[in-house]
Amino acid sequence: MKAKNILIPVMAIIIAALLFSSQGFASSKQITIKGSTTVLPIAQAAAEAFMDKNPAVRISVQGGGSGVGITSLIEKTCDIANSSRKIKDEEIAKAQAVGVVANEIPIAMDGIAVIVHPSNTISSLSRQQIKDIYTGKISDWSELGMRKGKIVVLSRDTSSGTYEAFENLAINKEKVRPDALINASNQAIASTVGNTPGAIGYIGHGYLSKKVKDVSVDGVACTRENILSGKYPLSRPLFMYTNGKPVGDVKAFIDFVLGPQGKKIVEEEGFVGLK
C-alpha cells in the first residue's frame, strides 16, 4: 500500500511536467516574412536579434520581390510583407476582396544607387542619360564621352519593387530596352556589375560595396544625408505591410524594428533610419 501511495505523487509530478512541457511548446510562435530583396537584410538581421531576446518566437524570412510579398499577404501565407514600393491600388482592391486590410508601416529610407564597374571613369549621369541608356537610345560608352565600348545594361525583374521605383523615378515609366539582362536580386546585379567592366545597373544603397562604383545622379551623390533630405533624385521609403494593425508577436517584432535597436540595424545594413 505504501508503494502505491508513493507512486501516485510521482505520477502526478510526471504528468504535470508533461503538461508544462506541452504548454511551453504550444507557446512557441512562428512569424513568416516574405518579399523585397532590398528589405531582406534588414528583416533578417532584425529577426535574428529579436529571436535572441524572444527565444519562444521563430521568424522565417524569405525574399522573392515586393510583388511576391504583397501577394503572399493577400493570400494570407505571410504575416509581414516586405516592400520597397507602396502597395498598388489594384493590390489594395484584391486584398479587400478577400478581407485583408493592408496596413502600411514605413521602416527606413533607401536610395537606388546607379552603379558601374570600378574601372569605369564616369562619375555622374543625369536622369536623362540614365533614361536614354535604359530605353536603348544610348548603347555605347563613347556616346557619353568615354572610351568606346558596349554598355551592358542590367535591370531587375518586374516583380521587384526596386524595378518599379526605378521605372518611376529614373525612366518615367518607359519600357526597359529588350536586350537588358534581367536579374532576380540586388546582390545578383551588384555581383555582375562588379565582374563586368562595361556594365551598368541599379541597387539599393545597402548593397553598395567597394566591388562596384556608384555614380551621382543629376550631380547629387547617393549618400545617407542626401537620401534622408530627399535631395537624391532616386530616394524612396521602404515598408513592411501587415493584415490590419499588428498584434501579439507580430506587433512586438514591428515595434522592435521601429525602435532604437531596429534603427541601429537599418543603419548597419547600409540604409537610412527614420527620424
SULNOR-V267380 format. One record per residue. RES is the residue in three letters. PHI is phi in radians with two decimals (none if undefined). Layout:
res=RES phi=PHI
res=RES phi=PHI
//
This chain:
res=MET phi=none
res=LYS phi=-1.09
res=ALA phi=-1.07
res=LYS phi=-1.14
res=ASN phi=-1.11
res=ILE phi=-1.24
res=LEU phi=-1.11
res=ILE phi=-1.07
res=PRO phi=-1.12
res=VAL phi=-1.11
res=MET phi=-1.10
res=ALA phi=-1.08
res=ILE phi=-1.14
res=ILE phi=-1.10
res=ILE phi=-1.07
res=ALA phi=-1.08
res=ALA phi=-1.10
res=LEU phi=-1.13
res=LEU phi=-1.11
res=PHE phi=-1.09
res=SER phi=-1.09
res=SER phi=-1.11
res=GLN phi=-1.15
res=GLY phi=-1.11
res=PHE phi=-1.15
res=ALA phi=-1.13
res=SER phi=-1.37
res=SER phi=-1.19
res=LYS phi=-1.93
res=GLN phi=-2.04
res=ILE phi=-1.99
res=THR phi=-1.91
res=ILE phi=-2.12
res=LYS phi=-2.39
res=GLY phi=2.31
res=SER phi=-0.86
res=THR phi=-1.31
res=THR phi=-1.22
res=VAL phi=-1.35
res=LEU phi=-0.85
res=PRO phi=-1.10
res=ILE phi=-1.13
res=ALA phi=-1.09
res=GLN phi=-1.13
res=ALA phi=-1.14
res=ALA phi=-1.16
res=ALA phi=-1.09
res=GLU phi=-1.09
res=ALA phi=-1.16
res=PHE phi=-1.17
res=MET phi=-1.18
res=ASP phi=-1.06
res=LYS phi=-1.51
res=ASN phi=-2.29
res=PRO phi=-1.10
res=ALA phi=-1.39
res=VAL phi=-1.80
res=ARG phi=-1.92
res=ILE phi=-2.11
res=SER phi=-1.81
res=VAL phi=-2.07
res=GLN phi=-2.25
res=GLY phi=-1.62
res=GLY phi=1.97
res=GLY phi=1.94
res=SER phi=-1.04
res=GLY phi=-1.06
res=VAL phi=-1.12
res=GLY phi=-1.08
res=ILE phi=-1.18
res=THR phi=-1.06
res=SER phi=-1.12
res=LEU phi=-1.11
res=ILE phi=-1.11
res=GLU phi=-1.45
res=LYS phi=1.08
res=THR phi=-1.85
res=CYS phi=-2.56
res=ASP phi=-1.61
res=ILE phi=-2.36
res=ALA phi=-1.87
res=ASN phi=-1.47
res=SER phi=-2.57
res=SER phi=-1.74
res=ARG phi=-2.54
res=LYS phi=-1.29
res=ILE phi=-1.12
res=LYS phi=-1.45
res=ASP phi=-1.03
res=GLU phi=-1.19
res=GLU phi=-1.25
res=ILE phi=-1.08
res=ALA phi=-1.10
res=LYS phi=-1.09
res=ALA phi=-1.12
res=GLN phi=-1.08
res=ALA phi=-1.14
res=VAL phi=-1.96
res=GLY phi=1.39
res=VAL phi=-1.76
res=VAL phi=-1.89
res=ALA phi=-1.28
res=ASN phi=-1.76
res=GLU phi=-1.60
res=ILE phi=-2.25
res=PRO phi=-1.15
res=ILE phi=-2.12
res=ALA phi=-2.95
res=MET phi=-2.00
res=ASP phi=-2.48
res=GLY phi=-2.12
res=ILE phi=-1.42
res=ALA phi=-1.47
res=VAL phi=-1.57
res=ILE phi=-2.14
res=VAL phi=-2.36
res=HIS phi=-1.15
res=PRO phi=-0.97
res=SER phi=-1.35
res=ASN phi=-1.25
res=THR phi=-1.49
res=ILE phi=-1.21
res=SER phi=-2.12
res=SER phi=-2.64
res=LEU phi=-2.34
res=SER phi=-1.48
res=ARG phi=-1.08
res=GLN phi=-1.12
res=GLN phi=-1.13
res=ILE phi=-1.08
res=LYS phi=-1.08
res=ASP phi=-1.13
res=ILE phi=-1.15
res=TYR phi=-1.36
res=THR phi=-1.78
res=GLY phi=1.74
res=LYS phi=-1.34
res=ILE phi=-2.08
res=SER phi=-2.21
res=ASP phi=-2.33
res=TRP phi=-1.09
res=SER phi=-1.12
res=GLU phi=-1.23
res=LEU phi=-1.97
res=GLY phi=1.43
res=MET phi=-1.75
res=ARG phi=-1.14
res=LYS phi=-1.03
res=GLY phi=2.97
res=LYS phi=-1.13
res=ILE phi=-1.48
res=VAL phi=-1.62
res=VAL phi=-1.62
res=LEU phi=-1.98
res=SER phi=-2.45
res=ARG phi=-1.68
res=ASP phi=-1.30
res=THR phi=-1.22
res=SER phi=-1.43
res=SER phi=-1.45
res=GLY phi=-1.18
res=THR phi=-1.14
res=TYR phi=-1.06
res=GLU phi=-1.16
res=ALA phi=-1.16
res=PHE phi=-1.11
res=GLU phi=-1.03
res=ASN phi=-1.32
res=LEU phi=-1.48
res=ALA phi=-1.91
res=ILE phi=-2.16
res=ASN phi=0.94
res=LYS phi=1.12
res=GLU phi=-1.39
res=LYS phi=-1.31
res=VAL phi=-1.24
res=ARG phi=-0.88
res=PRO phi=-1.17
res=ASP phi=-1.60
res=ALA phi=-1.14
res=LEU phi=-1.49
res=ILE phi=-1.55
res=ASN phi=-2.11
res=ALA phi=-1.56
res=SER phi=-2.70
res=ASN phi=-1.03
res=GLN phi=-1.11
res=ALA phi=-1.11
res=ILE phi=-1.16
res=ALA phi=-1.04
res=SER phi=-1.15
res=THR phi=-1.18
res=VAL phi=-1.08
res=GLY phi=-1.12
res=ASN phi=-1.94
res=THR phi=-2.26
res=PRO phi=-0.93
res=GLY phi=-1.64
res=ALA phi=-1.52
res=ILE phi=-2.42
res=GLY phi=-2.69
res=TYR phi=-2.51
res=ILE phi=-2.52
res=GLY phi=-1.17
res=HIS phi=-0.94
res=GLY phi=-1.17
res=TYR phi=-1.71
res=LEU phi=-1.18
res=SER phi=-2.67
res=LYS phi=-1.24
res=LYS phi=-1.36
res=VAL phi=-2.32
res=LYS phi=-2.13
res=ASP phi=-1.65
res=VAL phi=-1.84
res=SER phi=-1.18
res=VAL phi=-2.04
res=ASP phi=0.95
res=GLY phi=1.41
res=VAL phi=-1.98
res=ALA phi=-1.35
res=CYS phi=-1.49
res=THR phi=-1.96
res=ARG phi=-0.98
res=GLU phi=-1.08
res=ASN phi=-1.25
res=ILE phi=-1.20
res=LEU phi=-1.13
res=SER phi=-1.36
res=GLY phi=1.51
res=LYS phi=-1.18
res=TYR phi=-1.22
res=PRO phi=-1.10
res=LEU phi=-1.89
res=SER phi=-1.46
res=ARG phi=-2.79
res=PRO phi=-1.45
res=LEU phi=-2.00
res=PHE phi=-2.28
res=MET phi=-2.12
res=TYR phi=-2.05
res=THR phi=-2.20
res=ASN phi=-1.45
res=GLY phi=1.32
res=LYS phi=-1.12
res=PRO phi=-1.14
res=VAL phi=-2.34
res=GLY phi=1.02
res=ASP phi=-1.16
res=VAL phi=-1.13
res=LYS phi=-1.11
res=ALA phi=-1.06
res=PHE phi=-1.19
res=ILE phi=-1.04
res=ASP phi=-1.05
res=PHE phi=-1.13
res=VAL phi=-1.07
res=LEU phi=-1.45
res=GLY phi=-1.45
res=PRO phi=-0.98
res=GLN phi=-1.22
res=GLY phi=-1.12
res=LYS phi=-1.10
res=LYS phi=-1.13
res=ILE phi=-1.11
res=VAL phi=-0.96
res=GLU phi=-1.19
res=GLU phi=-1.11
res=GLU phi=-1.48
res=GLY phi=1.63
res=PHE phi=-1.81
res=VAL phi=-2.04
res=GLY phi=-1.27
res=LEU phi=-1.34
res=LYS phi=-1.31
//
